[in-house]
């Protein structure tokens, strides 16, 4: 994904902070973001109001490695 989540809570993409469990049963602190992406052009993803939200949840470990826990796209209710 080439778009960087906007970290601000107001007018940004940040939803909240959550805990996520990995496949080994370890828990990690994560940040969750929602970005509205227009995927009508297969080559380019652009932000668009009213487009389906793409949810991203990730964690950064002590060594600085990023671990992606969730990436999903669906219409908001």
C-alpha positions in Angstrom: 0.0 0.0 0.0 1.5 3.3 -1.0 -0.8 5.5 1.0 0.5 6.4 4.5 -2.2 6.5 7.2 -2.8 10.0 8.6 -2.2 9.6 12.4 -4.4 12.4 13.7 -7.5 11.5 15.4 -9.4 14.5 14.1 -9.4 14.7 10.3 -7.0 11.7 10.2 -7.3 8.0 9.6 -6.6 6.8 13.2 -9.4 4.9 14.8 -8.0 3.6 18.1 -5.4 1.5 19.8 -6.2 -2.2 20.3 -4.6 -5.4 21.3 -4.1 -8.2 18.7 -3.2 -11.8 19.2 -0.8 -13.5 16.8 -1.0 -17.1 15.7 1.4 -18.1 18.5 -0.9 -16.7 21.1 1.2 -13.6 21.9 -0.5 -10.3 22.4 0.7 -7.0 20.7 -0.3 -3.4 21.1 -1.7 -2.2 17.7 -2.9 1.0 16.1 -6.0 0.7 13.9 -6.7 3.0 10.9 -9.5 3.3 8.3 -8.8 4.8 4.9 -11.5 5.4 2.3 -9.9 4.2 -1.0 -11.3 4.4 -4.5 -10.2 1.2 -6.2 -11.9 1.9 -9.5 -8.6 2.3 -11.3 -6.6 -0.9 -10.8 -3.3 0.9 -11.1 -3.8 3.6 -8.5 -5.5 3.8 -5.1 -6.7 7.3 -4.2 -8.5 8.6 -1.1 -12.2 9.3 -1.8 -15.0 10.2 0.6 -17.8 7.7 0.4 -15.5 4.9 -1.0 -15.2 1.6 0.9 -13.1 1.8 4.0 -9.9 -0.2 4.1 -9.1 -1.2 7.7 -5.4 -1.6 8.7 -4.2 -2.8 12.1 -0.5 -3.0 12.7 2.1 -3.1 15.5 5.8 -2.1 15.7 7.9 -4.4 17.8 10.9 -3.4 20.0 13.3 -3.9 17.2 11.3 -1.6 14.9 9.8 -4.3 12.7 6.2 -3.6 11.5 3.8 -6.5 11.9 0.5 -6.3 9.9 -2.3 -7.9 11.8 -5.3 -7.0 9.7 -6.1 -5.6 6.3 -9.7 -5.7 5.2 -11.9 -3.8 2.9 -15.7 -3.6 3.2 -18.5 -1.1 3.0 -19.2 0.8 6.2 -22.6 0.4 7.8 
